[in-house]
């Protein structure tokens, strides 16, 4: 029943929209419009509204008494193109013909929902429903790298109840449980010509899909040593998934049906743990400065291995990712009691170690954020937050070879950029 409910949630999140990673790897950091305008600087040390519980559950204790709900989301317009693409069959040395794949990215929507309320004067409850990880890349049919990737899609929904206890007028601690649903789908063309030694010249096609539900936890602490200064630290655990599903094949000739038959499959996928340290410093009654550093344990993602119950050899993609860091700086300017202006920059380090481990499914690269935003207090109960960010991504080369009995290599240079618009409505009562 729980898995069915999470499936319905992720279907509602993804219907009519595709998801793509816009933090390092395939993480999605777009979880709060009020923090978006600062490029998420200082999020573990802030208490702007109920959305801060995603970044640090201990921050809930510093919200005003009462209840609050937040409905928000981000509209993301990315672009990712492979230039000067070339591909070849490593078994035969033959060059693979085709197009460059077009734009692998598309318009996306990433929603979120939060609730916060008092259990007693020192204890707060929060609930967040978010999409913390997502990935979509889809190339044109007949492109040169079709034997490695056509469509790649990973989508998650995370339901995270949390508690925050105010231990003193300077210190709060918090924690929560994350119930996370993930589903994935991978497609690619199959080199039937090589498999059949030229008997079949048209490509076959394969699709692998699966899903899983698992859980983890998050912890946080927020300390205010003196007036105007807040220091926060938070930890979000890794979540280990074992996806189960099926592989299906569409063949141009029945000759291949007995060699590549439909099968049940399973694959392990670990979402990495993160540790954040944040600072919020009030300089005067108008200006606040923010800073943050976040570490993500992407070295857990060493490979993507799909196992087939039918006895087919494992489908393996070696990634060997590194741990990565994200650094951000920002500031808030309180123009008046109703309007606050925000700005921020961030540097997001890719976990991909080199061109040989950059795959067409996840063509990740270092990125720099430039963000602005504003918060408008409509009345004592309603607040609107908006933000815009431009992500400048470093051009990155790819020189990736697939593994298996039939292997292919794809080379080229990825060029990417991202524009994001984020908004949320907060209601206090």
C-alpha positions in Angstrom: 0.0 0.0 0.0 2.8 2.4 0.9 4.6 1.7 -2.3 1.5 2.2 -4.3 0.9 5.6 -2.6 4.5 6.7 -3.4 4.1 5.6 -7.0 1.0 7.8 -7.3 3.0 10.7 -5.8 5.9 10.3 -8.2 3.4 9.9 -11.1 1.8 13.2 -10.1 5.2 14.9 -9.8 6.4 13.7 -13.2 3.3 13.7 -15.4 3.8 16.3 -18.1 7.3 17.1 -16.9 10.7 15.5 -17.0 13.3 15.8 -14.2 17.0 16.5 -14.6 19.8 17.0 -12.1 20.8 20.6 -11.4 23.0 20.1 -8.5 26.1 17.8 -8.8 25.5 14.3 -10.0 21.7 13.7 -10.2 20.8 15.6 -7.1 18.1 18.3 -7.1 18.7 21.2 -4.7 15.7 23.2 -5.8 13.7 22.6 -2.6 12.9 26.2 -1.4 12.1 29.4 -3.3 13.0 31.5 -0.3 16.5 30.1 -0.4 16.8 30.0 -4.1 17.5 33.7 -4.5 20.6 33.2 -2.3 21.8 30.2 -4.4 21.0 28.2 -1.1 23.7 29.9 0.9 23.4 29.5 4.7 20.4 27.2 4.5 21.3 25.1 7.5 21.5 28.3 9.7 18.3 29.9 8.6 14.7 29.9 9.7 12.9 31.9 6.9 9.9 29.5 6.6 8.9 25.8 6.8 10.9 24.9 3.7 14.2 25.2 5.7 13.4 21.8 7.3 14.7 20.0 4.1 18.2 21.5 4.8 18.1 21.4 8.6 15.3 20.0 10.7 16.6 21.9 13.8 15.7 25.2 12.1 12.0 24.5 12.7 12.4 25.5 16.3 13.1 29.1 15.3 9.9 29.6 13.3 7.2 31.8 14.8 4.5 30.1 16.9 1.6 28.6 15.0 1.3 26.6 11.8 2.5 27.1 8.3 2.1 25.4 4.9 4.1 26.0 1.8 3.4 25.1 -1.8 6.2 25.7 -4.3 8.2 24.6 -7.3 10.8 25.4 -9.9 10.5 25.6 -13.7 13.8 24.5 -15.2 14.9 25.1 -18.7 18.2 23.3 -19.4 20.1 22.7 -22.6 22.8 20.0 -23.2 24.3 19.4 -26.6 27.2 17.2 -27.8 29.4 18.8 -30.3 31.9 17.2 -32.7 30.5 13.7 -31.8 32.2 10.6 -33.1 31.6 7.0 -32.3 33.1 3.6 -33.3 32.6 -0.1 -32.7 35.5 -1.3 -30.5 35.1 -4.9 -31.7 35.4 -4.1 -35.4 36.9 -0.6 -35.5 34.1 0.5 -37.7 32.9 4.1 -37.4 29.2 4.4 -36.3 27.2 6.8 -38.4 24.4 9.0 -37.2 23.5 12.5 -35.9 24.9 14.3 -32.9 21.8 13.6 -30.7 20.2 17.1 -30.6 19.4 18.8 -27.3 19.3 16.0 -24.6 17.4 18.3 -22.1 13.9 19.7 -21.9 11.7 21.9 -19.8 11.1 20.5 -16.3 9.0 21.2 -13.2 10.1 20.3 -9.6 7.4 20.8 -7.0 7.6 20.7 -3.2 5.2 20.9 -0.2 5.9 21.7 3.5 4.0 21.9 6.8 5.2 23.0 10.2 3.4 23.3 13.5 3.8 23.4 17.3 3.5 20.3 19.5 4.3 22.4 22.6 6.4 25.6 23.2 9.7 23.8 22.7 8.8 21.1 20.2 8.0 21.6 16.5 6.7 19.1 14.0 7.4 19.4 10.2 6.6 17.5 7.1 8.2 17.8 3.7 7.3 16.2 0.4 10.1 16.8 -2.1 11.9 15.5 -5.2 15.6 15.3 -4.0 17.0 13.4 -7.0 16.1 13.3 -10.6 17.6 12.8 -14.0 16.4 12.9 -17.6 18.4 12.9 -20.8 16.9 11.9 -24.1 18.7 11.9 -27.5 17.4 11.9 -31.0 16.8 8.5 -32.7 19.7 7.4 -34.8 22.4 9.4 -33.0 26.0 8.2 -32.9 25.9 7.2 -29.3 22.6 5.3 -29.5 24.1 2.0 -28.4 25.1 3.6 -25.0 22.0 5.7 -24.4 18.7 7.0 -25.8 16.6 7.8 -22.8 17.7 7.9 -19.2 15.2 8.8 -16.4 15.4 8.6 -12.6 12.6 10.1 -10.5 12.1 10.2 -6.7 9.6 11.3 -4.1 10.8 11.9 -0.5 8.3 12.1 2.4 10.1 13.4 5.4 8.4 14.0 8.8 10.7 15.7 11.3 10.9 17.0 14.9 12.8 19.9 16.3 13.5 20.5 20.0 14.5 23.9 21.4 17.0 23.0 24.1 17.7 26.6 25.1 17.5 30.1 23.8 20.7 29.5 21.9 20.4 25.8 20.8 18.0 23.6 18.9 18.4 20.0 17.6 16.3 18.1 15.1 15.8 14.9 13.2 13.5 13.2 10.8 12.8 10.0 8.8 12.9 10.0 5.0 10.6 7.5 3.1 11.9 7.6 -0.4 10.4 6.1 -3.6 12.5 5.9 -6.8 11.7 4.7 -10.3 14.0 4.5 -13.2 13.9 3.8 -17.0 16.9 3.3 -19.3 16.6 2.7 -23.1 19.2 2.3 -25.8 19.7 0.8 -29.3 21.3 -2.6 -29.7 23.9 -3.3 -32.3 22.3 -6.3 -34.0 24.7 -6.2 -37.0 27.7 -7.0 -34.7 25.8 -9.6 -32.6 24.6 -11.5 -35.7 27.8 -11.1 -37.7 26.0 -9.0 -40.3 22.9 -11.2 -40.7 20.7 -8.4 -39.3 21.6 -4.9 -40.2 18.8 -2.9 -38.4 19.1 -2.0 -34.8 17.2 -3.7 -32.0 16.1 -1.7 -28.9 16.1 -2.4 -25.2 14.3 -0.9 -22.3 15.0 -1.5 -18.6 12.8 -0.1 -15.9 12.3 -0.7 -12.2 11.3 0.9 -8.9 11.8 0.6 -5.1 11.0 2.2 -1.8 13.4 2.6 1.0 14.2 4.9 3.9 16.9 7.0 5.6 17.1 9.8 8.1 18.3 13.4 8.6 19.7 15.2 11.6 20.6 18.8 12.4 21.7 21.3 15.0 21.4 25.1 15.0 23.3 27.3 17.5 23.1 31.1 18.1 26.1 32.0 20.1 25.1 35.7 20.3 22.6 38.1 18.8 22.7 38.2 15.0 24.8 35.1 14.4 23.6 31.6 13.7 25.6 28.5 12.9 23.9 25.3 11.6 25.1 21.9 10.7 23.0 19.1 9.1 23.4 15.5 8.0 21.2 13.5 5.5 21.9 9.8 5.4 22.4 7.7 2.3 19.5 5.6 1.2 20.2 2.3 -0.4 17.7 1.1 -3.0 17.3 -2.2 -4.7 15.3 -1.6 -7.8 13.3 -4.5 -9.3 11.6 -4.4 -12.6 11.9 -5.8 -16.1 13.9 -5.6 -19.3 12.1 -5.7 -22.7 13.5 -5.9 -26.2 12.2 -4.9 -29.6 13.9 -6.8 -32.4 14.1 -6.2 -36.1 14.5 -9.9 -36.7 13.3 -13.1 -34.8 16.9 -14.3 -35.0 17.7 -12.2 -31.9 14.6 -13.1 -29.9 16.2 -16.2 -28.4 19.5 -14.5 -27.6 18.0 -11.3 -26.0 14.7 -12.2 -24.4 12.6 -10.3 -21.9 13.6 -10.7 -18.3 13.0 -9.6 -14.8 15.9 -7.5 -13.5 17.3 -5.9 -10.4 19.9 -3.1 -9.7 21.3 -1.5 -6.6 21.3 2.3 -6.4 22.5 4.3 -3.4 21.6 7.9 -2.9 24.6 9.6 -1.2 24.8 11.1 2.3 25.4 14.9 2.6 26.9 17.1 5.4 26.3 20.8 5.4 27.8 23.6 7.5 26.2 27.1 7.3 26.6 30.6 8.7 24.1 33.4 8.8 25.3 36.8 10.1 23.1 39.8 10.6 25.2 43.0 9.9 22.5 45.5 10.8 18.7 45.7 10.7 18.8 45.7 6.9 21.6 43.4 5.7 22.3 39.7 6.3 25.2 37.7 4.9 25.1 34.0 4.3 27.6 31.2 3.6 27.5 27.4 3.2 29.6 24.4 2.3 28.1 21.0 1.6 29.9 17.7 1.1 28.3 14.9 -0.8 29.5 11.3 -0.7 29.2 10.5 -4.4 32.0 8.0 -4.2 29.3 5.5 -3.3 28.3 5.6 -7.0 31.0 3.4 -8.3 29.0 1.5 -10.9 25.5 0.9 -12.3 25.0 -2.9 -12.5 21.8 -4.4 -13.8 21.3 -8.1 -13.3 19.1 -10.3 -15.4 17.1 -13.2 -14.1 17.2 -14.8 -17.5 20.9 -15.5 -17.3 22.1 -12.7 -19.6 25.4 -11.1 -18.6 25.1 -8.2 -16.3 24.8 -4.7 -17.9 27.5 -2.7 -16.2 28.4 1.0 -16.4 31.5 1.9 -14.4 31.3 5.4 -13.0 33.8 5.6 -10.2 32.6 9.0 -9.1 34.4 11.2 -6.5 33.0 13.0 -3.5 32.0 16.6 -4.3 31.7 20.0 -2.6 29.3 22.8 -3.1 30.3 26.4 -1.9 27.8 29.3 -1.8 27.7 32.9 -0.6 24.7 35.1 -0.5 23.0 38.1 1.1 19.5 39.4 2.1 18.6 43.1 2.0 15.4 44.0 3.9 14.1 46.9 1.8 11.1 47.4 4.1 8.8 45.3 6.3 7.1 43.8 3.3 9.9 43.3 0.8 13.3 41.5 1.1 15.7 41.3 -1.8 18.1 38.3 -2.2 21.3 37.5 -4.2 23.8 34.7 -4.2 26.5 32.8 -6.0 27.6 29.1 -5.7 30.1 26.8 -7.2 29.0 23.2 -7.6 31.7 20.6 -8.2 31.0 17.6 -10.4 31.7 14.1 -9.0 32.7 12.8 -12.5 36.4 12.3 -12.4 37.3 12.5 -16.1 36.1 12.1 -19.7 36.3 8.4 -19.7 33.8 8.2 -16.8 31.4 10.8 -18.2 28.6 8.9 -19.8 25.9 10.2 -22.2 23.3 9.2 -19.6 24.8 11.6 -17.0 26.9 14.2 -18.8 27.6 16.1 -15.6 30.1 19.0 -15.3 31.2 21.8 -12.8 28.7 24.6 -12.6 28.5 28.1 -11.2 25.2 29.6 -10.0 24.2 33.3 -10.2 20.9 33.9 -8.4 18.6 36.7 -7.4 15.2 36.7 -5.7 12.7 38.5 -3.5 10.3 37.8 -0.7 7.0 39.8 -0.6 4.9 39.7 2.6 1.5 40.2 1.2 -0.2 40.4 4.6 0.5 39.0 8.1 -0.5 35.5 6.9 0.7 35.2 3.3 4.1 35.5 1.7 5.2 35.0 -1.9 8.9 34.1 -2.7 10.4 34.2 -6.2 13.8 33.6 -7.6 15.8 33.3 -10.8 19.2 31.6 -11.4 21.5 31.2 -14.4 23.8 28.2 -14.2 26.9 28.4 -16.2 28.2 24.9 -16.8 31.8 24.2 -17.8 32.2 22.6 -21.3 33.1 19.0 -20.7 34.6 16.3 -22.9 33.4 12.7 -23.1 35.5 9.7 -24.2 33.4 6.8 -22.9 33.6 3.1 -23.8 30.8 0.7 -22.9 31.6 -2.7 -21.5 30.5 -6.2 -22.6 30.8 -8.6 -25.4 30.0 -5.8 -27.9 31.6 -2.5 -27.0 31.3 1.0 -28.4 33.0 4.3 -27.8 31.5 7.8 -28.0 33.6 11.0 -28.1 32.7 14.7 -28.2 32.3 17.9 -26.2 29.2 18.7 -24.1 28.0 22.3 -24.0 25.3 23.0 -21.4 23.5 25.8 -19.6 20.4 26.1 -17.3 17.9 28.8 -16.5 15.6 28.3 -13.5 12.6 30.2 -12.1 11.4 29.3 -8.6 8.3 30.4 -6.7 6.4 29.5 -3.5 3.4 30.6 -1.5 3.6 30.4 2.3 0.4 30.6 4.5 0.7 31.0 8.3 -2.3 30.4 10.6 
